[in-house]
Amino acid sequence: MICERFEDFAATLPGGRALMGLDLGSKTIGVAVSDRLLSSATPLETIRRRRFTSDAARLLDLAQGREVAGLILGLPRNMDGSEGPRCQSTRAFARNLSGLTDLPIAFWDERLSTVAAERALLEADTSRKRRAEVIDHVAAAYILQGALDRLRHLQIGSDK
């Protein structure tokens, strides 16, 4: 199930289960997971893209192994907020993936997520080679953390 509204996605989530964040690129997929309290995102791995079927199988294996309750896909909007070809590709990936799983899927605006991840890695004095190896799953964690922060805000608002 693809949830266009983040509030709809939040309403589908059971308690006590993690979320998975994805940074889809043309050559790689960065993967991050949250803790079960949905408070922090951790970079997990970068999947080298091959074919959709093998990429989806790896993602769903990870999701099952970590008892994930939902997926957050970074939506690469243009800086003016419009959607270009990369957004269309991400939405197509989500449609295809939703045919293989009952997990709810939501999108998160990922503008500048790779820039923020790169900045964090530079501040950590990470070597150029190491940055290239981890940038995608660090960007996925940045995307997922934004979604987790929004979920926390939604929960606080509903407690009133």
ABEGO torsion letter per residue (X at the ends): XBBABAAAAAAABBBGBBBBBBBBBAABBBBBBBBAAGABBBBABBBBBBBAAAAAAAAAAAAAAAGBABBBBBBBBBAAGBBBAAAAAAAAAAAAAAAABABBBBBBBABGAAAAAAAAAAAAGBBAAAAAAAAAAAAAAAAAAAAAAAAAAAAAAAAX
